[in-house]
Amino acid sequence: MALKGRQNYIDADKMYKSVKSQANKLDDLNKTRNIGLAIAAGVYAYNLFDAIFLTSTSVESKKAEKKSPVTVSSAMVDRSPGIVISKRF
């Protein structure tokens, strides 16, 4: 751990602690990423389960569409494609 010309224990210990601290930060980031991926996969799996097993027919989704006063449509805004979201009260 000590560099050439600086072979004392204090410098080597400081560098070791610095490297160890950086490694711990990277491990924490990796754990956070893995937890986020697991949550996203869980939400996706529940969504699939809900869509396949908990919705008995497509009539239920058509009823939900009729109750929802929100409409989404595409439109050209300043010569660029855009989305228009509108809601009736």
C-alpha positions in Angstrom: 0.0 0.0 0.0 2.9 2.4 0.6 4.3 4.2 -2.4 8.0 4.1 -3.2 9.9 6.6 -1.1 7.0 6.9 1.4 7.1 3.6 3.1 5.9 4.5 6.6 2.9 2.9 8.2 0.8 6.1 8.7 0.7 7.0 5.0 -0.1 3.4 4.1 -2.9 3.3 6.7 -4.4 6.5 5.4 -4.4 5.2 1.8 -5.9 1.9 3.0 -8.7 3.7 4.9 -9.4 5.9 1.8 -9.6 2.9 -0.5 -11.7 1.0 2.0 -14.1 4.0 2.3 -14.5 4.3 -1.5 -15.2 0.5 -1.7 -17.9 0.8 1.0 -19.5 3.7 -0.9 -19.5 1.6 -4.1 -21.0 -1.4 -2.3 -23.8 0.8 -0.9 -24.6 2.1 -4.4 -24.6 -1.4 -5.7 -27.0 -2.5 -2.9 -29.3 0.5 -3.6 -29.4 -0.3 -7.3 -30.2 -4.0 -6.7 -33.0 -3.0 -4.3 -34.4 -0.6 -6.9 -34.3 -3.3 -9.5 -36.0 -5.8 -7.2 -38.8 -3.4 -6.4 -39.3 -2.6 -10.1 -39.4 -6.3 -10.9 -41.9 -6.9 -8.1 -44.2 -4.1 -9.4 -43.9 -5.5 -12.9 -44.7 -9.0 -11.8 -47.7 -7.9 -9.7 -48.9 -5.9 -12.8 -48.7 -9.1 -14.9 -50.4 -11.1 -12.2 -53.2 -8.5 -11.8 -53.7 -8.3 -15.6 -53.9 -12.1 -16.1 -55.6 -13.5 -13.0 -57.5 -10.7 -11.2 -59.3 -9.2 -14.2 -62.0 -11.6 -15.2 -63.0 -10.1 -18.5 -62.2 -7.3 -20.8 -65.6 -5.8 -19.9 -64.2 -4.5 -16.6 -61.5 -2.5 -18.4 -64.0 -1.1 -20.8 -66.1 0.0 -17.9 -63.1 1.6 -16.4 -62.4 3.5 -19.6 -66.0 4.8 -19.7 -65.7 6.1 -16.1 -62.4 7.9 -16.8 -63.0 11.4 -18.1 -59.3 11.7 -19.0 -58.4 11.5 -22.7 -55.0 11.3 -24.3 -54.4 12.1 -27.9 -51.5 13.0 -30.2 -51.2 16.4 -31.8 -48.7 18.5 -33.6 -47.3 21.4 -31.5 -45.1 23.9 -33.3 -44.3 21.3 -36.0 -43.3 18.8 -33.4 -45.2 15.7 -32.3 -46.8 16.1 -28.9 -49.4 14.6 -26.6 -52.6 16.3 -25.4 -54.0 15.2 -22.1 -57.5 16.5 -21.3 -59.9 15.9 -18.4 -63.6 16.7 -18.2 -65.2 17.6 -14.9 
